[in-house]
């Protein structure tokens, strides 16, 4: 379990650093669920935790590295009282996206390789 979490989070982090695309939080958990994870709930847990941790950490880093003004304006634009609440909500959206992607990968795998009880 810990190895899957570390592999997923590290891979997403490296791809996020090397490329400007945000959708790695769905591609990497899908591939991990397709290749390695054998349980639906376990795959959802791994995808959710790794995507939310990565998104929360990077959003917090960018906020404190100088984007307080932009984050505050976006929070005001969507009707939130605090920029930090916006960071938490976006981490929640990333968690759902990563969890569903990893579960989908596990489900696709179960079509081709039956699960052992």
Secondary structure, DSSP 8 states (H G I E B T S, - for coil): -HHHHHHHHHHHHHHHHHS--STHHHHHHHHHHHHT---HHHHHHHHHHHHHHHHHHHHHHHHHTT-HHHHHHHHHHTT-S-HHHHHHHHHHHHHHHHHHHHHHHHHHHHHHS----
